[in-house]
Amino acid sequence: AQITADETTSAALTGKFLWFSDLHLDPYYGKINAFRYQKHNRADCNGTSSLASPFGTYGCDAPLSLIDSAIQHSKSEFRNGFHPDFILLTGDFCRHGTDDDGGNNNPVAMIGKVLTDVSKSILREYPHTSIVPLLGNNDAFLDYRLTIEEVPNALLELAADKLEGLLRDGEMETFRTGGYYSRNVGPNILLIALNTLIYSSKHSPDETHIIDPFNQFAWLEQTLTQAQTQTSPNSVKVYIVGHIPPTIGSYRKNQYWHDQYLDVYFRIVERYDDM
């Protein structure tokens, strides 16, 4: 796309943005099917004791009331008429354990409801701000599972429908077919949202025989080339975002991406390191 200001950023830029990630909304919090981390076996996630909190409990995934409250509170950080230039939603909207759906046997419906609820919550507070969503591993059924050779892809189709209020018409095609897109979020500021689940060392099924999953690398290079040639040297700045970073994890100290995809990604971004 041509590098121009996004229609929602026509006002002077503040140089600030909001970043929400790993919200892990559990629609069953306070109910018998609530998710609870095993190492916190005393956490009251299903509301059976007086310790249950309407705004969440340590050791549990988040209720909608907590997410609503956090988004509402974020507005207090932007005083005197300032607003974030854009908002990132970098995945894992859904609770841990989407595979069992709290025993209700309809995980696809749960994923759809969570995406809808989060979209409504953030649009209610920021109706005129550019909001950039992308998917994480817990937004899949099962965890980390996204079948690249499934065309059309049911998960991406579902997510595109439920995030329709956040995505733009020009972004729908690549999101439905690959879970990625780009957006101009300010004058000469291009944001590229990648589907990083497909590069994860935990991705299933094993489809590492596919050199360029969803043709995302080819699209990325084309998008960067277009941005570079449309603007004067060093004038455009590009931000690349995703849920799973191309690095070593700080939690389990393991490599997050397969080597073959790391190599291709870094070769591409090094060619455009002036952006």
C-alpha positions as CSV (number, residue, x, y, z in Angstrom):
1,A,0.0,0.0,0.0
2,Q,1.1,3.6,-0.6
3,I,2.8,5.1,2.4
4,T,0.3,7.7,3.6
5,A,-1.2,8.7,6.9
6,D,-3.9,6.3,8.2
7,E,-7.3,7.9,8.2
8,T,-7.5,7.6,12.0
9,T,-4.2,9.4,12.6
10,S,-4.9,12.7,10.8
11,A,-4.4,14.6,14.1
12,A,-0.8,15.4,15.1
13,L,1.0,12.3,16.3
14,T,1.9,12.0,19.9
15,G,4.7,9.5,19.6
16,K,2.9,7.1,21.9
17,F,1.2,3.8,21.3
18,L,-0.5,1.2,23.5
19,W,0.5,-2.5,23.4
20,F,-1.8,-5.2,24.8
21,S,-0.7,-8.9,24.6
22,D,-1.6,-12.2,26.2
23,L,-4.9,-11.1,27.5
24,H,-6.0,-14.7,27.9
25,L,-9.7,-14.1,28.4
26,D,-11.4,-17.0,30.1
27,P,-15.2,-16.8,29.6
28,Y,-15.6,-19.5,32.2
29,Y,-13.8,-17.7,35.0
30,G,-15.9,-18.0,38.1
31,K,-17.5,-21.2,36.8
32,I,-16.7,-24.8,37.2
33,N,-14.9,-25.0,33.8
34,A,-12.5,-22.1,34.6
35,F,-8.8,-22.7,33.6
36,R,-6.3,-22.9,36.5
37,Y,-2.5,-23.2,36.4
38,Q,-1.5,-26.5,37.9
39,K,1.2,-25.0,40.0
40,H,-1.4,-22.7,41.6
41,N,-3.7,-25.5,42.7
42,R,-5.1,-23.3,45.5
43,A,-6.3,-20.6,43.2
44,D,-10.0,-20.2,43.3
45,C,-10.8,-19.7,39.6
46,N,-14.3,-21.3,39.6
47,G,-15.7,-19.2,42.4
48,T,-16.3,-21.9,45.0
49,S,-14.9,-19.9,47.9
50,S,-15.1,-16.4,49.3
51,L,-11.6,-15.8,47.9
52,A,-12.8,-15.5,44.3
53,S,-12.4,-12.0,42.9
54,P,-14.6,-10.5,40.2
55,F,-11.5,-8.9,38.6
56,G,-9.5,-12.1,38.5
57,T,-7.3,-14.3,40.8
58,Y,-3.6,-15.0,40.7
59,G,-3.2,-18.4,39.1
60,C,-6.2,-18.0,36.8
61,D,-6.8,-16.6,33.4
62,A,-8.6,-13.2,33.1
63,P,-12.3,-12.6,33.3
64,L,-13.8,-10.0,30.9
65,S,-14.3,-7.6,33.8
66,L,-10.5,-7.4,34.3
67,I,-9.8,-6.8,30.6
68,D,-12.5,-4.1,30.4
69,S,-11.1,-2.4,33.5
70,A,-7.5,-2.5,32.1
71,I,-8.5,-1.0,28.8
72,Q,-10.6,1.7,30.5
73,H,-7.7,2.5,32.9
74,S,-5.3,2.9,29.9
75,K,-7.2,6.0,28.8
76,S,-6.2,7.7,32.1
77,E,-2.6,7.6,30.9
78,F,-3.4,9.9,28.0
79,R,-4.3,13.2,29.6
80,N,-4.8,16.7,28.2
81,G,-6.3,15.5,24.9
82,F,-3.4,13.2,23.9
83,H,-4.3,9.8,22.4
84,P,-2.2,6.8,21.3
85,D,-1.2,6.9,17.6
86,F,-2.1,3.2,17.4
87,I,-2.8,0.2,19.5
88,L,-1.2,-3.2,19.2
89,L,-3.0,-6.4,20.1
90,T,-0.3,-9.1,19.6
91,G,-2.3,-12.2,20.2
92,D,-3.2,-14.8,22.8
93,F,-6.7,-13.4,23.2
94,C,-7.9,-16.8,24.4
95,R,-7.5,-18.7,27.6
96,H,-5.0,-21.4,28.0
97,G,-6.5,-24.8,27.3
98,T,-8.6,-23.9,24.3
99,D,-8.4,-27.6,23.4
100,D,-10.8,-28.7,26.2
101,D,-13.0,-25.5,26.1
102,G,-13.7,-26.0,29.8
103,G,-15.5,-29.3,29.0
104,N,-18.1,-27.6,26.8
105,N,-16.9,-29.3,23.6
106,N,-17.2,-26.3,21.4
107,P,-13.8,-24.6,21.4
108,V,-14.3,-22.9,18.0
109,A,-17.3,-21.1,19.3
110,M,-15.4,-20.1,22.4
111,I,-12.5,-18.6,20.3
112,G,-15.0,-16.7,18.2
113,K,-16.7,-15.3,21.3
114,V,-13.4,-14.2,22.9
115,L,-12.3,-12.4,19.7
116,T,-15.6,-10.6,19.5
117,D,-15.7,-9.6,23.2
118,V,-12.1,-8.2,23.1
119,S,-12.8,-6.3,19.9
120,K,-16.0,-4.7,21.4
121,S,-14.1,-3.9,24.6
122,I,-11.3,-2.0,23.0
123,L,-13.5,-0.3,20.3
124,R,-15.8,1.0,23.0
125,E,-12.9,3.0,24.5
126,Y,-10.9,3.7,21.4
127,P,-13.4,4.0,18.5
128,H,-11.3,6.3,16.4
129,T,-7.8,4.8,17.0
130,S,-6.0,2.5,14.6
131,I,-6.0,-0.9,16.3
132,V,-3.7,-3.7,14.9
133,P,-4.6,-7.2,16.0
134,L,-2.8,-10.5,15.2
135,L,-3.1,-14.1,16.5
136,G,-1.1,-16.0,19.0
137,N,-0.7,-19.7,19.7
138,N,-3.5,-19.9,22.2
139,D,-5.9,-18.5,19.7
140,A,-5.7,-21.8,17.8
141,F,-7.4,-25.1,18.4
142,L,-5.3,-26.9,19.5
143,D,-2.5,-24.8,21.1
144,Y,0.1,-24.0,18.3
145,R,-2.0,-25.8,15.7
146,L,-2.6,-24.1,12.4
147,T,-2.6,-26.3,9.3
148,I,-0.9,-24.4,6.5
149,E,-2.1,-26.7,3.8
150,E,-5.7,-26.3,4.8
151,V,-7.3,-24.0,2.2
152,P,-9.4,-22.1,3.0
153,N,-8.2,-22.1,6.6
154,A,-11.0,-22.3,9.0
155,L,-9.2,-20.6,11.9
156,L,-8.1,-17.6,9.8
157,E,-11.6,-17.3,8.3
158,L,-13.1,-17.3,11.8
159,A,-10.7,-14.8,13.1
160,A,-11.1,-12.5,10.1
161,D,-14.9,-12.5,10.7
162,K,-14.7,-11.8,14.4
163,L,-12.0,-9.1,14.1
164,E,-13.8,-7.4,11.3
165,G,-14.3,-4.3,13.3
166,L,-10.6,-3.9,13.7
167,L,-9.3,-5.0,10.3
168,R,-9.6,-2.9,7.2
169,D,-11.1,-4.0,3.9
170,G,-7.6,-3.9,2.2
171,E,-6.2,-6.2,4.9
172,M,-8.8,-8.9,4.8
173,E,-7.4,-10.8,1.8
174,T,-4.0,-11.6,3.3
175,F,-5.3,-12.1,6.8
176,R,-7.9,-14.7,5.6
177,T,-5.3,-16.6,3.6
178,G,-2.3,-16.2,5.9
179,G,-3.0,-14.2,9.1
180,Y,-0.8,-11.3,8.1
181,Y,-1.2,-7.7,6.7
182,S,0.3,-4.2,6.8
183,R,-1.1,-0.9,7.7
184,N,0.1,2.7,7.5
185,V,-0.3,4.1,11.1
186,G,1.1,7.6,10.4
187,P,3.0,9.7,7.9
188,N,5.8,7.4,6.5
189,I,5.2,4.8,9.3
190,L,4.4,1.4,8.1
191,L,3.4,-1.4,10.5
192,I,3.7,-5.0,9.3
193,A,1.8,-7.6,11.3
194,L,3.2,-11.1,10.8
195,N,1.7,-14.6,11.5
196,T,4.6,-16.0,13.6
197,L,2.8,-19.1,14.7
198,I,3.8,-20.9,11.5
199,Y,7.5,-20.5,12.2
200,S,7.3,-21.7,15.8
201,S,9.4,-24.7,16.9
202,K,6.1,-25.9,18.6
203,H,3.9,-25.4,15.6
204,S,1.8,-28.4,14.6
205,P,1.3,-30.3,12.4
206,D,4.9,-30.6,11.3
207,E,5.0,-28.8,8.0
208,T,8.6,-27.7,7.9
209,H,8.8,-29.1,4.4
210,I,7.0,-25.9,3.3
211,I,9.7,-23.4,2.4
212,D,7.5,-20.3,2.6
213,P,4.3,-21.0,4.7
214,F,1.3,-19.0,3.4
215,N,3.8,-17.2,1.1
216,Q,4.4,-14.8,3.9
217,F,8.1,-14.3,3.3
218,A,7.5,-13.4,-0.4
219,W,4.8,-10.9,0.7
220,L,7.1,-9.4,3.3
221,E,9.9,-8.8,0.9
222,Q,7.4,-7.4,-1.7
223,T,5.9,-5.1,1.0
224,L,9.3,-3.8,2.1
225,T,10.5,-3.3,-1.5
226,Q,7.3,-1.3,-2.3
227,A,7.7,0.9,0.8
228,Q,11.4,1.5,0.0
229,T,10.8,2.5,-3.6
230,Q,7.7,4.7,-2.9
231,T,9.5,7.1,-0.6
232,S,12.6,9.1,-0.4
233,P,15.7,7.4,1.1
234,N,15.5,6.8,4.9
235,S,12.1,8.6,5.1
236,V,9.9,5.6,5.9
237,K,10.1,3.7,9.1
238,V,8.8,0.1,9.3
239,Y,7.8,-1.7,12.5
240,I,7.4,-5.5,12.3
241,V,5.3,-7.1,15.0
242,G,4.2,-10.6,15.8
243,H,3.3,-12.8,18.7
244,I,6.3,-15.2,18.8
245,P,9.6,-13.3,18.5
246,P,12.6,-14.7,16.4
247,T,14.8,-15.2,19.4
248,I,15.6,-17.4,22.4
249,G,12.8,-17.6,25.0
250,S,13.5,-16.0,28.4
251,Y,11.1,-18.5,30.0
252,R,12.3,-21.9,28.9
253,K,15.5,-20.8,27.3
254,N,14.6,-22.5,24.0
255,Q,14.7,-21.2,20.5
256,Y,11.3,-20.0,19.4
257,W,11.6,-20.4,15.6
258,H,12.8,-23.2,13.4
259,D,16.3,-22.4,12.0
260,Q,15.2,-22.5,8.4
261,Y,12.7,-19.7,9.0
262,L,15.0,-17.6,11.1
263,D,17.6,-17.7,8.3
264,V,15.1,-16.5,5.7
265,Y,13.6,-13.8,8.0
266,F,16.9,-12.3,9.0
267,R,18.2,-12.3,5.4
268,I,15.2,-10.3,4.4
269,V,15.2,-7.7,7.2
270,E,19.0,-7.2,6.8
271,R,18.4,-6.0,3.2
272,Y,16.1,-3.3,4.5
273,D,17.9,-2.3,7.7
274,D,17.8,1.4,6.7
275,M,14.0,1.4,7.3
